[in-house]
Amino acid sequence: MRKNSDVWAAVASLVACLFALTPLDGSARLLHRRAVSTHPLLVGYFPQWGLYYDEPYSVKQLVDNGSAGLLDQINYAQGFVSAGRCSVADPRADLETTYTAQNSVSGMPDDMASQFRGYFHQLKELKRRYPHLKILISLEGDPAGFAEDARPENRKAFVASCIDIFIRGHFGPGMHEAGIFDGFDIDWEYPNAEDAANFQALLEEFRRQMHAVRSGLRLSIAVGHSPRMLAGMDFAAIARLVNQVGIMNYDYTGPWNSTTGFLAPLFSNPVDPRHSNSIEANIGDYVAAGVPREKLLMGMPFYGYCWTGVNSTNNGLFQSGKGVRGDRPYRYIRKLITEFSAYRDEHSQAPWLFDGTTFWTYEDPVSVRFKASYAAQQKLGGVMIWELSDDTPDAELLTTAHRALRHPLDSEPCAARSAAQKGLSSVRN
């Protein structure tokens, strides 16, 4: 890809413009000292449904392509929240699938007489090889179910069930396989304003019961890209209870919109009819709401969307078209690059593809490096990837994010930023 010196000077300056850090009280400082790493965290979601791909996705692939050594934390998606308790979401994927010597992390075939197989067994073997790696279970379920479980009369028993299954490892009769999960990622999409007090109380109950089991267990929440999506929340109080606040900084636009655009724009653009919405603005919103930036994880999509029948003006960007339902992984989109013309928004380094009628928005190594550098320079807690199986077999995007978090783009005077933001410029790759 062609470099533009003015663009990259702007990139460097953009990641250097830091917001002021939010002051912390004494209890929050203690939690920070225990939970915050010396470097931004690289967190990736592992998809339970990867078992059902045409070529099943295995935990061993994280070893083979080097991802396991790069990741600080895996959020395993998913555990279910239903009927007032936690449960194993897919016993076939989690506990029953048999792995051979060729596709197992340990290089040993599963014991057919054992009840403990599947992804959970593979994750336990992964932690033996990579002791630094933390694994959280991501709890997902119907919003109404979460709301019911968070009620005062239900929350204690509900949390106890989650602890019993995923921390103590009581996955079924006769099974006691503790040591896989290091905490919980709460993915309640989304509490209503009337749920706000119960949501906070639910987190308090998780924190209380987790601490009673052992210290050091992690608690994270996944939140919408804007705090306005969780009305009534006291984010300053919530931040004191959790180790991480993972912002889902994606799906800013997609096939549900009749106009093309970027699925995860880092910076707003005056040409975009949705220009007021951006990752930069939303991170600022969460900081203003009371979340310390070192607890924020910037969400990063490893997938993309497309539209057909797109007007050719501005190479298809911000033009009307028909959205194609569903997303496609980066590993698929990368193969299309030779069939399309590739462009980049100099404003935020977001790429897009266009062939005259079909438009793709996605992330590539350049935009991932740009965003991860921004996260590092802004002193965020790190980035979270949705999701690991969408990357290429050689983990191109994950490797890029890791390098940028450790070695972000050099800083430049912030004055260059305003010069870069005066308008949109599209560059043919």
N, C-alpha and C positions, 0 to 999 in steps of 0.2 A: 504494500500500500504506500502511496505517495505521502511523504511528510510535508507539512507546511510549517515553516519556522514560526510564523505569527500565531498559528493555531496552537502549537506546542508551547509557546511562551505563555499563551493565555491559559492552557491547561495547567501549567506549573503555578501560575498565579492564583488560579481558582482554588486549588487545593491548599493554598497558604492562607486564605482569608478565614481566620478562626473566629467562632463565636466565643463569648465569655463562658467560662465554666460555671455551672450552677453550684452554689454553696451546699454543703452537706451537713446534716446534724450528726451528733455523736454516734447514734445507732447505725446510721447509714455508712459512716466512715468505717465502722467495724466490719460491716458486710462487704464493703468495697475491698478492704485489705485481704479478706478471705477469698473473694470471688474474682477480682479483676486481675487478668494476666498482665505480664510486662509488655506484651505485644497485642495488637488487635486480634480477636479470635476469628478463626475461619470455621464456620458452622455450616453443615450441609444436611438436608433432609434425605433420608433413605426411604424409597417407596416400597411399601409392602406389596403393592400390586405389580411390582417388577417381576415377580414369579411368573406372571401370566403373559409376559411378552413373548413374541415368536421365538426370540432367543432370550430365555429367562435371565434376569439380572441377579447376580450373585454377590455376596459379601466378598468373596475371593477377588472379584474384579477390582475392589478398592486396594487390595494388596498388589495385584499384578500391574496396575497402572500408576502406582505410587501415591494414590490419593490418601490412603490410611496414614501415611507418614506426614502428610501435609495438614490434615484436618485436626482441629482442636476438639471438636465436638460433633457428634452425629445426633440428630433428632430423628428417631425412628417413627415413621408415620405408617401405622397408627395404633393406638389403643382406643377402644370404644367406651363411650359414656352412654349408658342406657339402663332403664329400669332401676334407677337409684343406686347404681354401682358401676365400677370399672369392670371391664371384661377384655379378654383376648379377642381382637377383632376378627382374625382369620386363622383359626387353628391349623388349617392345612399349611398356610404359608409360614406361620410362626413356629409351629411345634412338630409338624408331621412329615414334611417333605424330607426325603432321604438324600444325603449328599455323598458322592463317591470320593475316592482319594483325589481324583482329578479336579473336582470343583469345590473341595472343602478348603477352608482356611488352614487347617492343621496338616493337610496332606494325608489324612487318615480317613477311611470310610466311616460313616455313621454305624453305630451299633443298632442293628435292627430290633434288638430286644428292648432298647431304651425308648421311653416315651418322650425323651427330650431330644428333639432333632430340629429341623427347620431353621428359619432365620435366627431365632433366639439362640440356638446352639452355636451358629456361625458367629454371631455377635460376641458371644462369650469367648470363643476362640480368638477373635480379633483383638479383644482387650488383653488377652494373655500375651499376644505378640506386640501390642502397642499400649503399654501401661499408662502412657500420658493421655490416651484418648478417653473422653467422657461420652457417655451415651445416655440421652434422655428419651423417655417415651412421650410421644406427642399425643395428647388426649383430644379426641375429636368426637363430635356428636351433634345431635339436633339442638338448636338453641333453646327450645322449650324444655328439653331434657336437662341441659345445663342449669337453666333457671330453676327448675324443680329441685335438682340436687343441691343447689346452693342455698335453699331456704333453711332457716335456723333449725327446724326440726329434722332436717335430712343431712345437713352437710357433714356432721361428725362421722356418721356411719358411712357416708359416701367416700370421704377421704380415706377412712380406715380400709375400705375395700381396695382402693387404689394402691395404698401402701402394701397391703397384704399380697396382692398379686405381683406388682411390678418391682417393688423394692425387696420384699422378702422372698419373692420367686415362687409363690404358691400358684403355679399355673394350672394345676389340676390335681386330682387325687393321687397322693403318693409322690408328687413332684415338689421338690424344694431346691430351686436353682437360683439362689441369691447371687448378687454381684454383677448382674448384667447392666442394670440401669442405675444411673447416678442422679436421677431426679425426674422432674416432670416439665413438659412444655404444654401449657394450657392454651388450647386453640378453640376458644368459644367465639364463634362468629355469628352475631355479636350480641353482647348484653344490651338491653334497652335501658333507658334512663331509670326506670323503676327497678332494674336489677343492680344498679350501681353499688348500693350498700352491701348487698349480698355477694356481689362479685369480690369486693374487697375482703369481706369476711371469709369467703371461701379460700382466698389466698392466705389469709391469716391462719386458717385451720390447716392448710397444707404445710405452711411453714412450721407450725407448732408440732404437728405429728411427724414431720420429717426430722426435725431436730431431736425428737424423742428417740428416733431410731439410730441416727448417727449424724454427727456434724459433717459439713461439707457437701451435703446433697444440694443440687441446684434446682432452682425454680425459675422458669421463664414463662412469658406470655407472648402469644402472637397477636398483634393488633393491626387494625386497618391502617392504610397509609396516612390517614389524618385522624387526630384525636377527636375531631368532630363526629367521627363514626361511632364513638363510645361516649355518648352524652352522659353528663352527670358524674363522671369519674374524677376522683381525687388522685391524679397521677403522681403527685408528690408523695402521698401516703403509700400508694401502690408500689412506687419505685423502691421504697424502703423495705418492702417484703420480698422482692424478686431480685434475682441476679442479672436477668436480661429482659429487655423489652424488644422483641423482634418485630420490626415494622415491615409489613407486606408491601414493599415499595414496587409493586408491579400491577399490571392490569389497569393502568391509568386510562388506557383506551384498548379497544379490541373489536372483534367482529360484531359485537352488539351495537357499536357505533356505525353510523353511515358515512363517516369521514375517516380517512386514514390518519395515522399519527404514530407516536412512539409509545410502546407499552410501558416504558419505565424511564421517563425523561429526568435526568439529574437536575437540569436547570430549565426554568420556564423560558418560553420564546414568544416574543410579541407577535409573530406571524401565526402561531398556533391559536386557533379559536379557543383552545382550552389552556392557554398559556399561564393562567394563574396557578395551575396545579403542577407541582414538581417535587422531586425528592428533597431538594435543598429546602424548599419552603416547608415541607412537612416535618423534616427533622427539626427545623427551627420552631415549629409549632409544638412539638413534643418537649423540647428544651424549655420553651416558655411555659408549658403546662406543669413543669416541675420534675421532669425526668433527667437525671444527670446524663450527659452525653456518653460517658464511659459505660453506661448500661444499655445504650441503644445499639442494636444490630441493624445495619442497612440491608434490606431485602434485595436480592439480585436474582432475576429470572434467567434460567438456562433454556428458555423456550421462546417461541415467537408466534405471531399471528399473521394472517394474510387476508387481502381483499382482492376481488376480481372486478373487471369492468371499470377500472379506475381511470379517471381523466389524466391525460399526460402532462398537464400544466405542472410546473415545479417538480418534474420527474416523479409525479404521483404523490408527493408529500402534501398532506392537509387537503386532499381532494376527495370527492365523493366516490363511493364504490360499494360493492356488495361484500359484506364480511363473510368469510368462510368459517363455519362453526368448528370449534376446537382449536387446540394449540398443537404445534409440532416441535419436537426437541431440536436443540442446536445441532446435534449430530446429523439430523436430516437436512436442516437448512444449509449447513456448510457445503453439502453436496450440490446445492442449487447455484452456488456463486458463479460457476462457469457458464450457466445458462442465462444469467441476468446481468444487468448493469448494476454495479454497487456504488452507493453514495454514502456520504457522511455529513451529519449536521456539525459544522464547526463550532456551533454554540455549546453543545454538550457531548460531542463525539459519538452520538448515537448513530448506528448504521441503518441503512435500509436497502432493499433490493427492488428493482423495477424493470419490467421487460416491455413496457408500453401499455400494458393492461393489468398486470398482476403486481401487487405491492406486498412486501414482507417487512415487518418490524421485528427486531430481535436484538440480541447482544452478541458481540464478537470480542476477540482478545483486546482490541484497542479500547472499546468502551468499558470492558471489565477492568482493565488496568486503570483507566481514568477514574472509575467509580471507587475502586479499592484504594487508590491513592488518596482520593478525597476523604474517604472514611478514616484512613490513617492520619492524615494531616488535620482533620477535624477532631481527632482524639475520641472517635467513637469506640464503642466496645468491640466492633468488628463488623463482619458481614455474614448474612445467612443466605444459603443457596437453596432455591427451589428449582429443581431438585437434582440429585447427583446422577441419576441414570440418564438425564437429558444431555449430559456432556458427551464428548467424543470418546472413543475407546482409549485414547491416550491422555484423557483428562486435560484437554487444552485450556478450557476456561478456568478450571479449578487451579491448575498450575499457575496461570497468569494472575489470578486473584491472590494466591499465596505470595508470589514474588512481590506484587505491588504493596501488600500489607506490610511486608518486611522491609521493602526498599521503595517507598513512595516517590513519586516525581518530585524533583527539587523545587523549592519555593522561590518565588519571584515577587517583586513589589506588587501589591494589590491593585495598583493603578492600571495595570495591563488588563485586569478583568473587565473594567468598564469599557475599554476600547474594543474588547472582543465581543461585547454584548450589544453593540449598536445595531446589529441586524443579523439576518440569516444568510449563510453562505454555504452552498452545497458543493462538495468536491467529489469528482469522479475518481474512484479508486483505480 
